[in-house]
Amino acid sequence: MKKKVTSSDFLEILDEARRSPSAHNAQPACWSWNEADQEVTLWSDESRRLPIADPKGRDHEISLGAAWEGMSLAFSRRGFSLGRWQRLEGRSAAVAPQASRVPFGRSKVSVAEGPADSLAESALTRRSWRGRFCPPDAGTRDKISSLTKFPGVKILSDVSGIERLARDYRRAEFACMKRADYFAELFHWMRFRRSHRGYGVDGLSAATLGISSFEAFFAQFMMQPFLFRLISRLPGAAALFVPLPPLQSAAAFVLLSAELDVTPFEQGRRFYRLWLQIDQLGLHACPLSALVDNPTSIALVRQEFGLSGSQENAVQLTNILRVGVALGGVPADAGRLSTTQLLVQEGDSA
Ligand SMILES: Cc1cc2nc3c(=O)[nH]c(=O)nc-3n(C[C@H](O)[C@H](O)[C@H](O)COP(=O)(O)O)c2cc1C
């Protein structure tokens, strides 16, 4: 068994770790590997923040946490484990050649004592599913109930509760989309045409949004900011841009919450683990961030999930996943930046 991770091993590990989810598939995490010290450093690519959709940088940090968890799982599959996490204070450490990249945290790597992490395999297959779900059978319901073993998880499987939250999600999401600055940022991350240079690399492609090439052809026009402004004023426009059936067909909405002192980074690690657990059960999922970002929605979420007591107010909502068995298809690959693009060469610092 290997005792050391070489730089070429690290490239293979990074190839797996880059599968972790990130808001808008912006992929803000990049990495460096110090072979002599057997140390991995996570960098934050500041140019991949979402200043309008995520002004406080919460989703950015959740995405970094998910990326770190992904790295830990990829090491685990090869018999290594990450040591104590050391948070780095951004710009005070060595500066990367790309000025937008700042060190975020690091850890030593050593030979693992126990077996591989049981969720490591799921990291290779998990993907977001934005289409409809199959009507849930008893087996699906049992699997979803088993998720309550996961700390901070609450399940909403009541059909009318799901319908109310789905409608509220549409209200909150469409209200954001109607803001010119929000829409411009979202549009920047949309990839409708295969000829787009970001298609299969980052952002949200037509395939991952669950729209056919035929629909994508029209969507690329409807989603032009000036046309969207006109169409969005028409009656029924919300239903066109945020359709309810994929949301309402979910077997359950699964809420993950955390105590108030848990950082977004740590929440990102837990969020990714929950999602992998869902994948391991043979189920599919997709986040519903608008429900935990919008104040009106947060109040409704607390009510629907029975989080209204004083003790229950002492938790923050990490995110909600709509969960079920994908109907009529498999989730499309969202595409990722290449390992070369994600690698930071510390030695070349400015
Ligand atoms: C913090 C966070 C928030 C997200 N919020 C949403 C969301 O509100 N709606 C959505 O459709 N996908 C959301 N996603 C899913 C990402 O868009 C998705 O992970 C990314 O496009 C990569 O695709 P994959 O999950 O198939 O690998 C979120 C992901 C993360 C990590």
The ligand as an ORCA input file, in Angstrom:
! r2SCAN-3c Opt
* xyz 0 1
  C     -24.772     25.880     -2.107
  C     -25.490     25.354     -3.332
  C     -26.685     25.912     -3.723
  C     -27.360     25.429     -4.849
  N     -28.574     25.969     -5.173
  C     -29.255     25.499     -6.238
  C     -30.560     25.993     -6.556
  O     -31.121     26.827     -5.849
  N     -31.190     25.494     -7.647
  C     -30.626     24.540     -8.433
  O     -31.241     24.138     -9.411
  N     -29.400     24.029     -8.148
  C     -28.711     24.483     -7.062
  N     -27.485     23.946     -6.731
  C     -26.949     22.827     -7.534
  C     -25.838     23.285     -8.458
  O     -26.356     24.097     -9.483
  C     -25.153     22.042     -8.995
  O     -24.535     21.368     -7.944
  C     -24.112     22.367    -10.041
  O     -24.730     22.893    -11.183
  C     -23.289     21.145    -10.446
  O     -24.117     20.132    -10.956
  P     -24.202     18.685    -10.316
  O     -24.824     18.852     -8.943
  O     -25.069     17.909    -11.250
  O     -22.825     18.138    -10.211
  C     -26.788     24.392     -5.606
  C     -25.566     23.824     -5.204
  C     -24.924     24.291     -4.087
  C     -23.628     23.657     -3.650
*
